[in-house]
Amino acid sequence: MKTITLRKIPPELAEKIEAHAEREGTSLARAVIQLLLRATGLSPDGVRRTRWTDLDELAGTWTREEGETFDRAVRDQRPIDPDLWR
């Protein structure tokens, strides 16, 4: 396995890496590897995966009523026109 030395890591980035390591209960080196694997879409087993996290802050924040309102608003966009898929 290759060894890489990183210098001049911005303090904000170092804080994020340290927080990740603490959350995961792992070393800084392992935390950096995990974050790089995620950022590149690679899993530890080498299989490329895409994980979308752009809506994570919204997940679970709507009330039932807000969810039903949204579902009604997009209902007309959901039917599939069979003629478009020929």
N, CA, C and O atoms as a Maestro MAE file, in Angstrom:
{
 s_m_m2io_version
 :::
 2.0.0
}

f_m_ct {
 s_m_title
 :::
 protein
 m_atom[344] {
  # First column is atom index #
  i_m_mmod_type
  r_m_x_coord
  r_m_y_coord
  r_m_z_coord
  i_m_residue_number
  s_m_chain_name
  s_m_pdb_residue_name
  s_m_pdb_atom_name
  i_m_atomic_number
  :::
  1 25 0.843 -1.172 0.000 1 A "MET " " N  " 7
  2 3 0.000 0.000 0.000 1 A "MET " " CA " 6
  3 2 0.893 1.241 0.000 1 A "MET " " C  " 6
  4 15 1.925 1.267 0.670 1 A "MET " " O  " 8
  5 25 0.504 2.237 -0.730 2 A "LYS " " N  " 7
  6 3 1.280 3.463 -0.871 2 A "LYS " " CA " 6
  7 2 1.108 4.377 0.350 2 A "LYS " " C  " 6
  8 15 0.032 4.438 0.946 2 A "LYS " " O  " 8
  9 25 2.179 5.080 0.708 3 A "THR " " N  " 7
  10 3 2.140 6.054 1.792 3 A "THR " " CA " 6
  11 2 2.205 7.444 1.195 3 A "THR " " C  " 6
  12 15 3.019 7.710 0.311 3 A "THR " " O  " 8
  13 25 1.350 8.327 1.678 4 A "ILE " " N  " 7
  14 3 1.304 9.705 1.192 4 A "ILE " " CA " 6
  15 2 1.408 10.634 2.405 4 A "ILE " " C  " 6
  16 15 0.748 10.421 3.422 4 A "ILE " " O  " 8
  17 25 2.238 11.654 2.282 5 A "THR " " N  " 7
  18 3 2.344 12.669 3.319 5 A "THR " " CA " 6
  19 2 1.658 13.928 2.821 5 A "THR " " C  " 6
  20 15 1.945 14.402 1.722 5 A "THR " " O  " 8
  21 25 0.762 14.466 3.616 6 A "LEU " " N  " 7
  22 3 0.064 15.693 3.252 6 A "LEU " " CA " 6
  23 2 0.557 16.829 4.136 6 A "LEU " " C  " 6
  24 15 0.676 16.681 5.352 6 A "LEU " " O  " 8
  25 25 0.839 17.953 3.515 7 A "ARG " " N  " 7
  26 3 1.284 19.123 4.258 7 A "ARG " " CA " 6
  27 2 0.318 20.265 3.991 7 A "ARG " " C  " 6
  28 15 -0.410 20.273 2.999 7 A "ARG " " O  " 8
  29 25 0.330 21.219 4.896 8 A "LYS " " N  " 7
  30 3 -0.461 22.442 4.753 8 A "LYS " " CA " 6
  31 2 -1.954 22.171 4.619 8 A "LYS " " C  " 6
  32 15 -2.634 22.787 3.799 8 A "LYS " " O  " 8
  33 25 -2.452 21.254 5.421 9 A "ILE " " N  " 7
  34 3 -3.889 20.971 5.441 9 A "ILE " " CA " 6
  35 2 -4.576 22.156 6.106 9 A "ILE " " C  " 6
  36 15 -4.219 22.519 7.227 9 A "ILE " " O  " 8
  37 25 -5.545 22.762 5.448 10 A "PRO " " N  " 7
  38 3 -6.248 23.901 6.042 10 A "PRO " " CA " 6
  39 2 -6.883 23.500 7.379 10 A "PRO " " C  " 6
  40 15 -7.383 22.384 7.519 10 A "PRO " " O  " 8
  41 25 -6.864 24.400 8.349 11 A "PRO " " N  " 7
  42 3 -7.405 24.083 9.678 11 A "PRO " " CA " 6
  43 2 -8.850 23.587 9.641 11 A "PRO " " C  " 6
  44 15 -9.214 22.681 10.391 11 A "PRO " " O  " 8
  45 25 -9.676 24.175 8.772 12 A "GLU " " N  " 7
  46 3 -11.084 23.757 8.696 12 A "GLU " " CA " 6
  47 2 -11.188 22.300 8.239 12 A "GLU " " C  " 6
  48 15 -12.023 21.543 8.733 12 A "GLU " " O  " 8
  49 25 -10.334 21.920 7.294 13 A "LEU " " N  " 7
  50 3 -10.337 20.546 6.798 13 A "LEU " " CA " 6
  51 2 -9.829 19.599 7.880 13 A "LEU " " C  " 6
  52 15 -10.392 18.522 8.075 13 A "LEU " " O  " 8
  53 25 -8.785 19.987 8.572 14 A "ALA " " N  " 7
  54 3 -8.252 19.162 9.655 14 A "ALA " " CA " 6
  55 2 -9.317 18.914 10.718 14 A "ALA " " C  " 6
  56 15 -9.431 17.805 11.241 14 A "ALA " " O  " 8
  57 25 -10.098 19.947 11.037 15 A "GLU " " N  " 7
  58 3 -11.174 19.793 12.021 15 A "GLU " " CA " 6
  59 2 -12.215 18.789 11.551 15 A "GLU " " C  " 6
  60 15 -12.701 17.975 12.337 15 A "GLU " " O  " 8
  61 25 -12.559 18.849 10.259 16 A "LYS " " N  " 7
  62 3 -13.552 17.910 9.708 16 A "LYS " " CA " 6
  63 2 -13.025 16.477 9.763 16 A "LYS " " C  " 6
  64 15 -13.760 15.552 10.108 16 A "LYS " " O  " 8
  65 25 -11.748 16.301 9.421 17 A "ILE " " N  " 7
  66 3 -11.148 14.965 9.448 17 A "ILE " " CA " 6
  67 2 -11.117 14.437 10.879 17 A "ILE " " C  " 6
  68 15 -11.463 13.282 11.126 17 A "ILE " " O  " 8
  69 25 -10.705 15.279 11.813 18 A "GLU " " N  " 7
  70 3 -10.660 14.870 13.216 18 A "GLU " " CA " 6
  71 2 -12.054 14.520 13.737 18 A "GLU " " C  " 6
  72 15 -12.218 13.549 14.476 18 A "GLU " " O  " 8
  73 25 -13.044 15.303 13.354 19 A "ALA " " N  " 7
  74 3 -14.422 15.021 13.784 19 A "ALA " " CA " 6
  75 2 -14.896 13.694 13.211 19 A "ALA " " C  " 6
  76 15 -15.561 12.921 13.900 19 A "ALA " " O  " 8
  77 25 -14.558 13.428 11.957 20 A "HIS " " N  " 7
  78 3 -14.940 12.158 11.324 20 A "HIS " " CA " 6
  79 2 -14.283 10.993 12.062 20 A "HIS " " C  " 6
  80 15 -14.933 9.989 12.354 20 A "HIS " " O  " 8
  81 25 -12.994 11.131 12.362 21 A "ALA " " N  " 7
  82 3 -12.272 10.074 13.069 21 A "ALA " " CA " 6
  83 2 -12.896 9.806 14.433 21 A "ALA " " C  " 6
  84 15 -13.048 8.655 14.840 21 A "ALA " " O  " 8
  85 25 -13.251 10.862 15.123 22 A "GLU " " N  " 7
  86 3 -13.863 10.702 16.442 22 A "GLU " " CA " 6
  87 2 -15.224 10.015 16.342 22 A "GLU " " C  " 6
  88 15 -15.530 9.107 17.115 22 A "GLU " " O  " 8
  89 25 -16.042 10.463 15.373 23 A "ARG " " N  " 7
  90 3 -17.366 9.851 15.173 23 A "ARG " " CA " 6
  91 2 -17.254 8.367 14.863 23 A "ARG " " C  " 6
  92 15 -18.029 7.555 15.370 23 A "ARG " " O  " 8
  93 25 -16.279 8.020 14.021 24 A "GLU " " N  " 7
  94 3 -16.123 6.631 13.582 24 A "GLU " " CA " 6
  95 2 -15.304 5.794 14.569 24 A "GLU " " C  " 6
  96 15 -15.246 4.570 14.456 24 A "GLU " " O  " 8
  97 25 -14.671 6.469 15.540 25 A "GLY " " N  " 7
  98 3 -13.839 5.755 16.506 25 A "GLY " " CA " 6
  99 2 -12.611 5.148 15.852 25 A "GLY " " C  " 6
  100 15 -12.241 4.010 16.141 25 A "GLY " " O  " 8
  101 25 -11.980 5.912 14.969 26 A "THR " " N  " 7
  102 3 -10.851 5.400 14.208 26 A "THR " " CA " 6
  103 2 -9.698 6.400 14.219 26 A "THR " " C  " 6
  104 15 -9.830 7.503 14.749 26 A "THR " " O  " 8
  105 25 -8.582 6.015 13.639 27 A "SER " " N  " 7
  106 3 -7.412 6.888 13.577 27 A "SER " " CA " 6
  107 2 -7.602 7.954 12.501 27 A "SER " " C  " 6
  108 15 -8.481 7.846 11.645 27 A "SER " " O  " 8
  109 25 -6.759 8.984 12.564 28 A "LEU " " N  " 7
  110 3 -6.804 10.023 11.525 28 A "LEU " " CA " 6
  111 2 -6.475 9.434 10.161 28 A "LEU " " C  " 6
  112 15 -7.109 9.781 9.164 28 A "LEU " " O  " 8
  113 25 -5.494 8.550 10.112 29 A "ALA " " N  " 7
  114 3 -5.112 7.942 8.833 29 A "ALA " " CA " 6
  115 2 -6.286 7.174 8.230 29 A "ALA " " C  " 6
  116 15 -6.569 7.309 7.040 29 A "ALA " " O  " 8
  117 25 -6.967 6.372 9.045 30 A "ARG " " N  " 7
  118 3 -8.117 5.601 8.558 30 A "ARG " " CA " 6
  119 2 -9.245 6.540 8.150 30 A "ARG " " C  " 6
  120 15 -9.937 6.289 7.164 30 A "ARG " " O  " 8
  121 25 -9.431 7.615 8.903 31 A "ALA " " N  " 7
  122 3 -10.475 8.588 8.569 31 A "ALA " " CA " 6
  123 2 -10.202 9.226 7.216 31 A "ALA " " C  " 6
  124 15 -11.121 9.389 6.412 31 A "ALA " " O  " 8
  125 25 -8.960 9.587 6.957 32 A "VAL " " N  " 7
  126 3 -8.605 10.181 5.657 32 A "VAL " " CA " 6
  127 2 -8.868 9.186 4.536 32 A "VAL " " C  " 6
  128 15 -9.408 9.551 3.492 32 A "VAL " " O  " 8
  129 25 -8.489 7.934 4.747 33 A "ILE " " N  " 7
  130 3 -8.732 6.904 3.723 33 A "ILE " " CA " 6
  131 2 -10.227 6.736 3.478 33 A "ILE " " C  " 6
  132 15 -10.657 6.665 2.327 33 A "ILE " " O  " 8
  133 25 -11.022 6.672 4.541 34 A "GLN " " N  " 7
  134 3 -12.477 6.534 4.385 34 A "GLN " " CA " 6
  135 2 -13.055 7.706 3.602 34 A "GLN " " C  " 6
  136 15 -13.871 7.516 2.700 34 A "GLN " " O  " 8
  137 25 -12.630 8.918 3.950 35 A "LEU " " N  " 7
  138 3 -13.150 10.101 3.267 35 A "LEU " " CA " 6
  139 2 -12.725 10.133 1.803 35 A "LEU " " C  " 6
  140 15 -13.510 10.537 0.945 35 A "LEU " " O  " 8
  141 25 -11.515 9.721 1.510 36 A "LEU " " N  " 7
  142 3 -11.058 9.666 0.115 36 A "LEU " " CA " 6
  143 2 -11.828 8.604 -0.670 36 A "LEU " " C  " 6
  144 15 -12.199 8.827 -1.823 36 A "LEU " " O  " 8
  145 25 -12.066 7.460 -0.049 37 A "LEU " " N  " 7
  146 3 -12.851 6.414 -0.712 37 A "LEU " " CA " 6
  147 2 -14.250 6.917 -1.047 37 A "LEU " " C  " 6
  148 15 -14.757 6.691 -2.146 37 A "LEU " " O  " 8
  149 25 -14.858 7.594 -0.100 38 A "ARG " " N  " 7
  150 3 -16.201 8.139 -0.344 38 A "ARG " " CA " 6
  151 2 -16.178 9.208 -1.421 38 A "ARG " " C  " 6
  152 15 -17.034 9.218 -2.306 38 A "ARG " " O  " 8
  153 25 -15.205 10.110 -1.352 39 A "ALA " " N  " 7
  154 3 -15.132 11.224 -2.305 39 A "ALA " " CA " 6
  155 2 -14.910 10.743 -3.731 39 A "ALA " " C  " 6
  156 15 -15.351 11.387 -4.683 39 A "ALA " " O  " 8
  157 25 -14.228 9.613 -3.880 40 A "THR " " N  " 7
  158 3 -13.951 9.088 -5.219 40 A "THR " " CA " 6
  159 2 -14.987 8.069 -5.672 40 A "THR " " C  " 6
  160 15 -14.927 7.579 -6.799 40 A "THR " " O  " 8
  161 25 -15.937 7.749 -4.794 41 A "GLY " " N  " 7
  162 3 -16.965 6.778 -5.156 41 A "GLY " " CA " 6
  163 2 -16.492 5.346 -5.031 41 A "GLY " " C  " 6
  164 15 -17.158 4.434 -5.522 41 A "GLY " " O  " 8
  165 25 -15.363 5.128 -4.387 42 A "LEU " " N  " 7
  166 3 -14.853 3.767 -4.199 42 A "LEU " " CA " 6
  167 2 -15.190 3.274 -2.803 42 A "LEU " " C  " 6
  168 15 -15.145 4.033 -1.835 42 A "LEU " " O  " 8
  169 25 -15.522 2.022 -2.713 43 A "SER " " N  " 7
  170 3 -15.759 1.430 -1.407 43 A "SER " " CA " 6
  171 2 -14.474 0.717 -0.993 43 A "SER " " C  " 6
  172 15 -13.569 0.564 -1.814 43 A "SER " " O  " 8
  173 25 -14.376 0.282 0.248 44 A "PRO " " N  " 7
  174 3 -13.166 -0.439 0.657 44 A "PRO " " CA " 6
  175 2 -12.883 -1.687 -0.170 44 A "PRO " " C  " 6
  176 15 -11.730 -2.105 -0.274 44 A "PRO " " O  " 8
  177 25 -13.920 -2.293 -0.765 45 A "ASP " " N  " 7
  178 3 -13.683 -3.487 -1.575 45 A "ASP " " CA " 6
  179 2 -13.339 -3.151 -3.026 45 A "ASP " " C  " 6
  180 15 -13.208 -4.052 -3.855 45 A "ASP " " O  " 8
  181 25 -13.191 -1.860 -3.339 46 A "GLY " " N  " 7
  182 3 -12.769 -1.450 -4.673 46 A "GLY " " CA " 6
  183 2 -13.894 -1.292 -5.679 46 A "GLY " " C  " 6
  184 15 -13.648 -0.958 -6.839 46 A "GLY " " O  " 8
  185 25 -15.135 -1.529 -5.246 47 A "VAL " " N  " 7
  186 3 -16.272 -1.381 -6.147 47 A "VAL " " CA " 6
  187 2 -16.684 0.082 -6.182 47 A "VAL " " C  " 6
  188 15 -16.864 0.713 -5.141 47 A "VAL " " O  " 8
  189 25 -16.832 0.614 -7.390 48 A "ARG " " N  " 7
  190 3 -17.189 2.028 -7.513 48 A "ARG " " CA " 6
  191 2 -18.676 2.204 -7.227 48 A "ARG " " C  " 6
  192 15 -19.529 1.551 -7.828 48 A "ARG " " O  " 8
  193 25 -18.958 3.105 -6.293 49 A "ARG " " N  " 7
  194 3 -20.344 3.409 -5.942 49 A "ARG " " CA " 6
  195 2 -20.501 4.918 -5.862 49 A "ARG " " C  " 6
  196 15 -19.576 5.633 -5.477 49 A "ARG " " O  " 8
  197 25 -21.664 5.382 -6.224 50 A "THR " " N  " 7
  198 3 -21.962 6.803 -6.076 50 A "THR " " CA " 6
  199 2 -22.934 6.948 -4.922 50 A "THR " " C  " 6
  200 15 -23.977 6.295 -4.880 50 A "THR " " O  " 8
  201 25 -22.581 7.800 -4.003 51 A "ARG " " N  " 7
  202 3 -23.472 8.046 -2.881 51 A "ARG " " CA " 6
  203 2 -23.813 9.524 -2.885 51 A "ARG " " C  " 6
  204 15 -22.937 10.380 -2.762 51 A "ARG " " O  " 8
  205 25 -25.077 9.804 -3.026 52 A "TRP " " N  " 7
  206 3 -25.531 11.184 -3.060 52 A "TRP " " CA " 6
  207 2 -25.883 11.626 -1.660 52 A "TRP " " C  " 6
  208 15 -26.594 10.927 -0.937 52 A "TRP " " O  " 8
  209 25 -25.387 12.782 -1.279 53 A "THR " " N  " 7
  210 3 -25.645 13.286 0.066 53 A "THR " " CA " 6
  211 2 -26.186 14.706 0.045 53 A "THR " " C  " 6
  212 15 -26.289 15.349 1.089 53 A "THR " " O  " 8
  213 25 -26.535 15.199 -1.146 54 A "ASP " " N  " 7
  214 3 -26.929 16.602 -1.264 54 A "ASP " " CA " 6
  215 2 -28.261 16.917 -0.591 54 A "ASP " " C  " 6
  216 15 -28.553 18.087 -0.344 54 A "ASP " " O  " 8
  217 25 -29.067 15.919 -0.290 55 A "LEU " " N  " 7
  218 3 -30.360 16.176 0.347 55 A "LEU " " CA " 6
  219 2 -30.426 15.640 1.780 55 A "LEU " " C  " 6
  220 15 -31.500 15.606 2.380 55 A "LEU " " O  " 8
  221 25 -29.290 15.226 2.325 56 A "ASP " " N  " 7
  222 3 -29.269 14.640 3.663 56 A "ASP " " CA " 6
  223 2 -29.859 15.563 4.723 56 A "ASP " " C  " 6
  224 15 -30.535 15.101 5.642 56 A "ASP " " O  " 8
  225 25 -29.609 16.863 4.602 57 A "GLU " " N  " 7
  226 3 -30.106 17.789 5.609 57 A "GLU " " CA " 6
  227 2 -31.625 17.892 5.599 57 A "GLU " " C  " 6
  228 15 -32.224 18.307 6.592 57 A "GLU " " O  " 8
  229 25 -32.253 17.518 4.489 58 A "LEU " " N  " 7
  230 3 -33.705 17.588 4.396 58 A "LEU " " CA " 6
  231 2 -34.394 16.297 4.837 58 A "LEU " " C  " 6
  232 15 -35.566 16.316 5.212 58 A "LEU " " O  " 8
  233 25 -33.680 15.195 4.794 59 A "ALA " " N  " 7
  234 3 -34.282 13.896 5.085 59 A "ALA " " CA " 6
  235 2 -34.901 13.882 6.474 59 A "ALA " " C  " 6
  236 15 -34.240 14.183 7.468 59 A "ALA " " O  " 8
  237 25 -36.166 13.533 6.526 60 A "GLY " " N  " 7
  238 3 -36.859 13.406 7.800 60 A "GLY " " CA " 6
  239 2 -37.291 14.712 8.434 60 A "GLY " " C  " 6
  240 15 -37.692 14.719 9.598 60 A "GLY " " O  " 8
  241 25 -37.223 15.821 7.705 61 A "THR " " N  " 7
  242 3 -37.560 17.109 8.316 61 A "THR " " CA " 6
  243 2 -38.986 17.558 8.022 61 A "THR " " C  " 6
  244 15 -39.495 18.458 8.690 61 A "THR " " O  " 8
  245 25 -39.640 16.948 7.035 62 A "TRP " " N  " 7
  246 3 -40.998 17.350 6.702 62 A "TRP " " CA " 6
  247 2 -42.000 16.691 7.634 62 A "TRP " " C  " 6
  248 15 -41.795 15.574 8.109 62 A "TRP " " O  " 8
  249 25 -43.083 17.404 7.881 63 A "THR " " N  " 7
  250 3 -44.193 16.796 8.607 63 A "THR " " CA " 6
  251 2 -44.954 15.921 7.609 63 A "THR " " C  " 6
  252 15 -44.727 16.001 6.402 63 A "THR " " O  " 8
  253 25 -45.841 15.102 8.115 64 A "ARG " " N  " 7
  254 3 -46.654 14.251 7.229 64 A "ARG " " CA " 6
  255 2 -47.452 15.136 6.256 64 A "ARG " " C  " 6
  256 15 -47.562 14.832 5.069 64 A "ARG " " O  " 8
  257 25 -47.999 16.230 6.785 65 A "GLU " " N  " 7
  258 3 -48.799 17.140 5.946 65 A "GLU " " CA " 6
  259 2 -47.941 17.750 4.827 65 A "GLU " " C  " 6
  260 15 -48.388 17.846 3.684 65 A "GLU " " O  " 8
  261 25 -46.713 18.158 5.157 66 A "GLU " " N  " 7
  262 3 -45.818 18.720 4.132 66 A "GLU " " CA " 6
  263 2 -45.481 17.676 3.068 66 A "GLU " " C  " 6
  264 15 -45.409 17.997 1.882 66 A "GLU " " O  " 8
  265 25 -45.276 16.439 3.488 67 A "GLY " " N  " 7
  266 3 -45.000 15.360 2.540 67 A "GLY " " CA " 6
  267 2 -46.182 15.110 1.612 67 A "GLY " " C  " 6
  268 15 -46.006 14.932 0.406 67 A "GLY " " O  " 8
  269 25 -47.377 15.096 2.173 68 A "GLU " " N  " 7
  270 3 -48.576 14.884 1.355 68 A "GLU " " CA " 6
  271 2 -48.789 16.052 0.387 68 A "GLU " " C  " 6
  272 15 -49.206 15.843 -0.753 68 A "GLU " " O  " 8
  273 25 -48.508 17.272 0.833 69 A "THR " " N  " 7
  274 3 -48.622 18.440 -0.043 69 A "THR " " CA " 6
  275 2 -47.642 18.321 -1.211 69 A "THR " " C  " 6
  276 15 -48.000 18.599 -2.355 69 A "THR " " O  " 8
  277 25 -46.429 17.915 -0.927 70 A "PHE " " N  " 7
  278 3 -45.428 17.730 -1.978 70 A "PHE " " CA " 6
  279 2 -45.875 16.637 -2.949 70 A "PHE " " C  " 6
  280 15 -45.801 16.820 -4.164 70 A "PHE " " O  " 8
  281 25 -46.335 15.512 -2.424 71 A "ASP " " N  " 7
  282 3 -46.790 14.413 -3.288 71 A "ASP " " CA " 6
  283 2 -47.910 14.866 -4.217 71 A "ASP " " C  " 6
  284 15 -47.928 14.499 -5.391 71 A "ASP " " O  " 8
  285 25 -48.840 15.657 -3.703 72 A "ARG " " N  " 7
  286 3 -49.924 16.165 -4.560 72 A "ARG " " CA " 6
  287 2 -49.357 17.088 -5.639 72 A "ARG " " C  " 6
  288 15 -49.807 17.056 -6.785 72 A "ARG " " O  " 8
  289 25 -48.377 17.904 -5.275 73 A "ALA " " N  " 7
  290 3 -47.810 18.877 -6.212 73 A "ALA " " CA " 6
  291 2 -47.073 18.199 -7.367 73 A "ALA " " C  " 6
  292 15 -47.054 18.735 -8.475 73 A "ALA " " O  " 8
  293 25 -46.470 17.038 -7.134 74 A "VAL " " N  " 7
  294 3 -45.690 16.381 -8.192 74 A "VAL " " CA " 6
  295 2 -46.423 15.194 -8.827 74 A "VAL " " C  " 6
  296 15 -45.876 14.530 -9.707 74 A "VAL " " O  " 8
  297 25 -47.644 14.926 -8.391 75 A "ARG " " N  " 7
  298 3 -48.394 13.776 -8.903 75 A "ARG " " CA " 6
  299 2 -48.508 13.792 -10.430 75 A "ARG " " C  " 6
  300 15 -48.378 12.748 -11.071 75 A "ARG " " O  " 8
  301 25 -48.748 14.964 -11.014 76 A "ASP " " N  " 7
  302 3 -48.908 15.060 -12.462 76 A "ASP " " CA " 6
  303 2 -47.607 14.804 -13.220 76 A "ASP " " C  " 6
  304 15 -47.636 14.540 -14.422 76 A "ASP " " O  " 8
  305 25 -46.477 14.878 -12.538 77 A "GLN " " N  " 7
  306 3 -45.189 14.646 -13.186 77 A "GLN " " CA " 6
  307 2 -44.796 13.174 -13.180 77 A "GLN " " C  " 6
  308 15 -43.846 12.795 -13.865 77 A "GLN " " O  " 8
  309 25 -45.483 12.360 -12.446 78 A "ARG " " N  " 7
  310 3 -45.082 10.968 -12.255 78 A "ARG " " CA " 6
  311 2 -45.576 9.978 -13.313 78 A "ARG " " C  " 6
  312 15 -44.891 8.985 -13.560 78 A "ARG " " O  " 8
  313 25 -46.730 10.200 -13.947 79 A "PRO " " N  " 7
  314 3 -47.175 9.202 -14.930 79 A "PRO " " CA " 6
  315 2 -46.168 9.073 -16.080 79 A "PRO " " C  " 6
  316 15 -45.549 10.049 -16.505 79 A "PRO " " O  " 8
  317 25 -46.028 7.849 -16.560 80 A "ILE " " N  " 7
  318 3 -45.118 7.576 -17.669 80 A "ILE " " CA " 6
  319 2 -45.937 7.473 -18.943 80 A "ILE " " C  " 6
  320 15 -46.922 6.737 -19.010 80 A "ILE " " O  " 8
  321 25 -45.517 8.220 -19.950 81 A "ASP " " N  " 7
  322 3 -46.190 8.181 -21.255 81 A "ASP " " CA " 6
  323 2 -45.564 7.045 -22.060 81 A "ASP " " C  " 6
  324 15 -44.404 7.142 -22.462 81 A "ASP " " O  " 8
  325 25 -46.329 5.949 -22.307 82 A "PRO " " N  " 7
  326 3 -45.770 4.793 -23.022 82 A "PRO " " CA " 6
  327 2 -45.268 5.165 -24.424 82 A "PRO " " C  " 6
  328 15 -44.331 4.545 -24.926 82 A "PRO " " O  " 8
  329 25 -45.883 6.172 -25.058 83 A "ASP " " N  " 7
  330 3 -45.451 6.557 -26.402 83 A "ASP " " CA " 6
  331 2 -44.033 7.123 -26.414 83 A "ASP " " C  " 6
  332 15 -43.337 7.038 -27.426 83 A "ASP " " O  " 8
  333 25 -43.606 7.699 -25.297 84 A "LEU " " N  " 7
  334 3 -42.250 8.252 -25.239 84 A "LEU " " CA " 6
  335 2 -41.190 7.158 -25.061 84 A "LEU " " C  " 6
  336 15 -39.999 7.426 -25.226 84 A "LEU " " O  " 8
  337 25 -41.600 5.948 -24.732 85 A "TRP " " N  " 7
  338 3 -40.647 4.869 -24.461 85 A "TRP " " CA " 6
  339 2 -40.677 3.777 -25.524 85 A "TRP " " C  " 6
  340 15 -40.289 2.639 -25.260 85 A "TRP " " O  " 8
  341 25 -41.133 4.120 -26.713 86 A "ARG " " N  " 7
  342 3 -41.145 3.127 -27.805 86 A "ARG " " CA " 6
  343 2 -39.881 3.178 -28.575 86 A "ARG " " C  " 6
  344 15 -39.708 2.419 -29.528 86 A "ARG " " O  " 8
  :::
 }
 m_bond[343] {
  # First column is bond index #
  i_m_from
  i_m_to
  i_m_order
  :::
  1 1 2 1
  2 2 3 1
  3 3 4 2
  4 3 5 1
  5 5 6 1
  6 6 7 1
  7 7 8 2
  8 7 9 1
  9 9 10 1
  10 10 11 1
  11 11 12 2
  12 11 13 1
  13 13 14 1
  14 14 15 1
  15 15 16 2
  16 15 17 1
  17 17 18 1
  18 18 19 1
  19 19 20 2
  20 19 21 1
  21 21 22 1
  22 22 23 1
  23 23 24 2
  24 23 25 1
  25 25 26 1
  26 26 27 1
  27 27 28 2
  28 27 29 1
  29 29 30 1
  30 30 31 1
  31 31 32 2
  32 31 33 1
  33 33 34 1
  34 34 35 1
  35 35 36 2
  36 35 37 1
  37 37 38 1
  38 38 39 1
  39 39 40 2
  40 39 41 1
  41 41 42 1
  42 42 43 1
  43 43 44 2
  44 43 45 1
  45 45 46 1
  46 46 47 1
  47 47 48 2
  48 47 49 1
  49 49 50 1
  50 50 51 1
  51 51 52 2
  52 51 53 1
  53 53 54 1
  54 54 55 1
  55 55 56 2
  56 55 57 1
  57 57 58 1
  58 58 59 1
  59 59 60 2
  60 59 61 1
  61 61 62 1
  62 62 63 1
  63 63 64 2
  64 63 65 1
  65 65 66 1
  66 66 67 1
  67 67 68 2
  68 67 69 1
  69 69 70 1
  70 70 71 1
  71 71 72 2
  72 71 73 1
  73 73 74 1
  74 74 75 1
  75 75 76 2
  76 75 77 1
  77 77 78 1
  78 78 79 1
  79 79 80 2
  80 79 81 1
  81 81 82 1
  82 82 83 1
  83 83 84 2
  84 83 85 1
  85 85 86 1
  86 86 87 1
  87 87 88 2
  88 87 89 1
  89 89 90 1
  90 90 91 1
  91 91 92 2
  92 91 93 1
  93 93 94 1
  94 94 95 1
  95 95 96 2
  96 95 97 1
  97 97 98 1
  98 98 99 1
  99 99 100 2
  100 99 101 1
  101 101 102 1
  102 102 103 1
  103 103 104 2
  104 103 105 1
  105 105 106 1
  106 106 107 1
  107 107 108 2
  108 107 109 1
  109 109 110 1
  110 110 111 1
  111 111 112 2
  112 111 113 1
  113 113 114 1
  114 114 115 1
  115 115 116 2
  116 115 117 1
  117 117 118 1
  118 118 119 1
  119 119 120 2
  120 119 121 1
  121 121 122 1
  122 122 123 1
  123 123 124 2
  124 123 125 1
  125 125 126 1
  126 126 127 1
  127 127 128 2
  128 127 129 1
  129 129 130 1
  130 130 131 1
  131 131 132 2
  132 131 133 1
  133 133 134 1
  134 134 135 1
  135 135 136 2
  136 135 137 1
  137 137 138 1
  138 138 139 1
  139 139 140 2
  140 139 141 1
  141 141 142 1
  142 142 143 1
  143 143 144 2
  144 143 145 1
  145 145 146 1
  146 146 147 1
  147 147 148 2
  148 147 149 1
  149 149 150 1
  150 150 151 1
  151 151 152 2
  152 151 153 1
  153 153 154 1
  154 154 155 1
  155 155 156 2
  156 155 157 1
  157 157 158 1
  158 158 159 1
  159 159 160 2
  160 159 161 1
  161 161 162 1
  162 162 163 1
  163 163 164 2
  164 163 165 1
  165 165 166 1
  166 166 167 1
  167 167 168 2
  168 167 169 1
  169 169 170 1
  170 170 171 1
  171 171 172 2
  172 171 173 1
  173 173 174 1
  174 174 175 1
  175 175 176 2
  176 175 177 1
  177 177 178 1
  178 178 179 1
  179 179 180 2
  180 179 181 1
  181 181 182 1
  182 182 183 1
  183 183 184 2
  184 183 185 1
  185 185 186 1
  186 186 187 1
  187 187 188 2
  188 187 189 1
  189 189 190 1
  190 190 191 1
  191 191 192 2
  192 191 193 1
  193 193 194 1
  194 194 195 1
  195 195 196 2
  196 195 197 1
  197 197 198 1
  198 198 199 1
  199 199 200 2
  200 199 201 1
  201 201 202 1
  202 202 203 1
  203 203 204 2
  204 203 205 1
  205 205 206 1
  206 206 207 1
  207 207 208 2
  208 207 209 1
  209 209 210 1
  210 210 211 1
  211 211 212 2
  212 211 213 1
  213 213 214 1
  214 214 215 1
  215 215 216 2
  216 215 217 1
  217 217 218 1
  218 218 219 1
  219 219 220 2
  220 219 221 1
  221 221 222 1
  222 222 223 1
  223 223 224 2
  224 223 225 1
  225 225 226 1
  226 226 227 1
  227 227 228 2
  228 227 229 1
  229 229 230 1
  230 230 231 1
  231 231 232 2
  232 231 233 1
  233 233 234 1
  234 234 235 1
  235 235 236 2
  236 235 237 1
  237 237 238 1
  238 238 239 1
  239 239 240 2
  240 239 241 1
  241 241 242 1
  242 242 243 1
  243 243 244 2
  244 243 245 1
  245 245 246 1
  246 246 247 1
  247 247 248 2
  248 247 249 1
  249 249 250 1
  250 250 251 1
  251 251 252 2
  252 251 253 1
  253 253 254 1
  254 254 255 1
  255 255 256 2
  256 255 257 1
  257 257 258 1
  258 258 259 1
  259 259 260 2
  260 259 261 1
  261 261 262 1
  262 262 263 1
  263 263 264 2
  264 263 265 1
  265 265 266 1
  266 266 267 1
  267 267 268 2
  268 267 269 1
  269 269 270 1
  270 270 271 1
  271 271 272 2
  272 271 273 1
  273 273 274 1
  274 274 275 1
  275 275 276 2
  276 275 277 1
  277 277 278 1
  278 278 279 1
  279 279 280 2
  280 279 281 1
  281 281 282 1
  282 282 283 1
  283 283 284 2
  284 283 285 1
  285 285 286 1
  286 286 287 1
  287 287 288 2
  288 287 289 1
  289 289 290 1
  290 290 291 1
  291 291 292 2
  292 291 293 1
  293 293 294 1
  294 294 295 1
  295 295 296 2
  296 295 297 1
  297 297 298 1
  298 298 299 1
  299 299 300 2
  300 299 301 1
  301 301 302 1
  302 302 303 1
  303 303 304 2
  304 303 305 1
  305 305 306 1
  306 306 307 1
  307 307 308 2
  308 307 309 1
  309 309 310 1
  310 310 311 1
  311 311 312 2
  312 311 313 1
  313 313 314 1
  314 314 315 1
  315 315 316 2
  316 315 317 1
  317 317 318 1
  318 318 319 1
  319 319 320 2
  320 319 321 1
  321 321 322 1
  322 322 323 1
  323 323 324 2
  324 323 325 1
  325 325 326 1
  326 326 327 1
  327 327 328 2
  328 327 329 1
  329 329 330 1
  330 330 331 1
  331 331 332 2
  332 331 333 1
  333 333 334 1
  334 334 335 1
  335 335 336 2
  336 335 337 1
  337 337 338 1
  338 338 339 1
  339 339 340 2
  340 339 341 1
  341 341 342 1
  342 342 343 1
  343 343 344 2
  :::
 }
}
